[in-house]
Amino acid sequence: MAILGAHMSIAGGYYKAVKSGVQEGCECIQLFTKNNNQWRAKEITDEDVRLFQEQLDTHNIQHTLSHASYLINLGSPKDELWNKSIDAFIIELQRADKLGVPYVVVHPGSFTTSTEAEGITRIAEGLNEVHRQTRDLKSRCLLETTAGQGTNLGWNFEQLAEMLDQCQAPELVGICADTCHMFAAGYNLCDEASYHETWNDFDKLIGLDKMKAFHLNDSKREFGSKKDRHEHIGQGHMGLSAFRYLVNDERFSQTPMYLETAKGDAEGDHAGLSWDAANLSVLRALIE
């Protein structure tokens, strides 16, 4: 049975993300451990940790995920930004570790003024340095599949496989697949044959054991657009079929799946619900 949840706000305390998530019907919770558009971060107190863990225990939430800052670019050719990104990602892992969150999702990075090959090497070297400085932590890195906008890397399996190949400790790195990003990047999950072909390719190049989390998002933009625009489940260009295959895929029955769709009050058939509750109910209705 699919494990379904959503990204939740930490406004008012980390424990609030769990509380709000459970109210919406989440079985797993993704959160930021700091402001995602700032480098600096407020210290996590022991009380923060206690309240967060207490809520997880109370509601039996077994799967949590942290999302790293959008400012981090491990693929940058500029030394200043690259070093700053390494330092920032180390802090993200330390914060997740303190809260007891096992994984931190990060966008691999963009090569900007260099080349794809140089960008991939830069990302691997950045991860090697991160691993060197975080050997004592339990929290691990997940590279997210991207839509391929601009010079973003990680939009195809070959790029991700190459990053892992160049890592000195590839066993410390997993993958988080974003359905919207994959669709935008040209991976068709929407018809059954293509769905299975996609995961067979992933298994050959990377290995399905590396898949540790999913972001479930429909796409506002058309197939292969290379544009990262999330839409509510079944209301975008993907429709419902891809999500039906995913939530019924036994290989992923223990892999947590997190919504990253817009918040607010649902409309139409789902009026009276929040969008998170509506999207989760749509997904659960697909489970056979």
N, C-alpha and C positions, 0 to 999 in steps of 0.2 A: 504493500500500500504506500503510495507516494506521501512524503513528509512535506507539508506545504506551510508556508509562512510569508513574511513580508519584511521589508526594511521599515524600521520604526524610529521615531524621533527620540533623542535622549534629553529633550528639554525637561528641566525639573529633576534630572537625575537618571543614571543608567537604568535603575530598577523600573523607571516609568516606561521604558521601551518594552520591557517584558510585560508589564501590567496592561499597557495599551494593546500590545500584540495579542495577548490572550483574549482580551475583550473582543477583538476583531475576528478571532477564530484561528490564530496562528499556532502551529505546532513547532515552528522554528523561527528564529529572530535574527535579522541582520541590523547592524547599527554602525554609526560612526563613533569612534571613541574620542573625537575632538571635532572642532569646526573644520569641515572638509575643504574650505576655501582659504584657510589660514595656515601658516607654518607653525605658529606658536600654539601651545596647548596648556590648559590648566592641569595641575597635578591631580592624579586620581588618588583619593584618600582610602584608607582602610575601611572607613564607613561606607564609601561608595561600593567597594568590593563586597562587603558584607550584605548590604541591601540588595545588590544585583544577584548574588548567589542565592540569597534567601528566596527571592522571587522565582528564580529558575527551579529551585528545589520544590517550592510550594506548588508550582504548576507543571512540574515534570517536563520542563523544556530541556531537551538533551542536545539540541544543535543550535549553536550561535555562530555568527559570522561577523567579522568587522570589515568595513570597506575603507581602504586607505585614501588619503587626500588626493584630490584631482590635480594638485600642483606638482606632484612627484613625476619626474621624467627621467627614468633610468637609461633612456636611449639618447639623451642629449649629448651632442658633441662638445658643448661648452662645459669646461671643467667645473666652473663655479656652480652651475645649476646641477650638474651630475653629482658632485660631492654633497651639495645641499639635499638632493633627493635621496642619496644613500643614508645620510644622517636622519632625514625625516622618516624614511621607511623603517629604520632601526627603532625609532621612537614609537612608530605605529605597532610594531611587533611587541615591544616592551609593554605598551599599554594594554594590548590584547592579552598578553601573557598574565599581567597583573589581575585582569578581570576574569581570567580562566576561559577566554575565547580561543578556540584551537586554530582558527585560520584567519588570515588577513588577505583580502582580495585587492589586487593592484592592477591597474592598466599597465601593460608592459612598458610602453613608452613610445616616443616619436623620434625619428632620426633627423628631422628638421633640415639642416643644411648639409648633412653628410649623405651617406648612401644606406640602402636597406641592410646590406651585409655589415657595414660599420655599426649601424644602430643595434643590430642583433648581438654583435660582439660586446658592445657597450653595456647592453642590458645584462648579459651573462656575467660580465666582469663586475657590474654593480651588485648583482645577486651574490657573487662569490665573496665580495667584501662584506655585504650584509651578513652572510652566513658565518664569516670569520668572527664577526663581532657579536653574534647572537647564539653562539653554540650552547649556552646554558638555558636557552628558552625552549618552552614546549610549543609555543605558537609558530605556525608555519605559513609560508607564502603560497597564495594561489594566483596564478596569472590568468587574467580574464580575456576571453576571446573578444576582439574588438570589431567594429563595423568597417574599419579600413579608411576612415575619413582622413584626408590630408596625408601626412607621413606616419600616421599611427601604425605601429607594428602589432602583430599577434592576431591579424584578421584571417590568416589561413593556418592550417595545421602544420604545414611545412615550416613556417616561421617559428611557431611555438616549439616544434620538435628540435629545430636548430638551436634555440635558446637553451633548451634542456641538455642537448648534446654538449654545449660549451660550458655548462655548469659543472663545477668540481663536485658538487653534492646534489645531483638531480633528485635524489630521494627526498630532499627537503622541500621540493616544489611540486605543487599540484595544479590543477586547472579548474577554473569556474567558467562554465559555458553560459553565455547570454543569448537567449533565443532570438531576440530582436537583432542583436549584432550579427549573429550567424546568418540570418535571413538577408540582412543588408549587405553582408560580405559575399553573398552568392551561394550559401549552403541551403539547399531546399529540404526543409524538414516536413513539408506540407503534403507530399504524397508518399505512400508507404514504401515504394521501392527506393526512392531517393533518401528517405529517412534512414532506412537500414544501410544503404550504401555509404551515407555520411558517417555513421558510427563505425562501420567496418573500416573506412579510411582512417578515422581517428584512432581506432584500435591498432591498426598496422603501424602508424607513424608515431603515436604517443603512448597508447595503452589505456584501456578503459579504467584500469585501476587508478589512474591519475585523476579521474573525474571526481572531485570532492564536493562540488556545489553547482547549482543552476540558478541563473536569474531568469525568471519567467516574465517576459514582456512581449506583447504583440508589437507590430511595427506600423508607425504612421506613414512610412515611405515604402515605395514599391521594392520588389525583390531586386537585389544586386545594386541598390542605390548608393551604397557606401555611406549612408546617413544614419546617425544614431538618434532615432526619435521614437521613444516608447509610447505604446498605446495600450488601452485596457484590453484584457484577454477576449479575443473573438471580435474585436471592433476595429482591427487594423487589416493590413494586407495579408497577414498570415492566416486569419480565420481560426477555426477551432481544431482542425485536424492534427496539426503539429503537437498541440498540447495534449490531445487525446492519446497520441502515440507515446508521448513522454511519460505521462502520469500512469500509463499502463505497462510501461517497459520494466520488466522484472529486474533487469540489470541495474536499474537506477532506483529500485524500491527503497533503498537505504541511503540515497543521496539527497540531502535536503534541497528544497527548491524555494527560492525567495522571490516574491513580487517586488518590482521596482517601478510600479505604475503610479500615476498621479494620485494624490490624496484628495479628500473632499467628499461631498455628498453625491451619491450615485443618482443617475437619472433614468428615465424610461422604465423598462421592466424591473429595474433594481431600485426604484425610488423608495426612500425610507431606510436604505442601508448606506453605509460608508462605501467608498470605492474598494477599499481593501476587502471588506466582508463580501461585497458583490463579486469581485474577481475570484476570491477563494471559493465561493459557492459555485461559480461557473466551472472552475477546475475540478471541484469534487464531484460535480454532476457528470463529468467525463470518465470518472473511474468506473471500470466495469467489474 
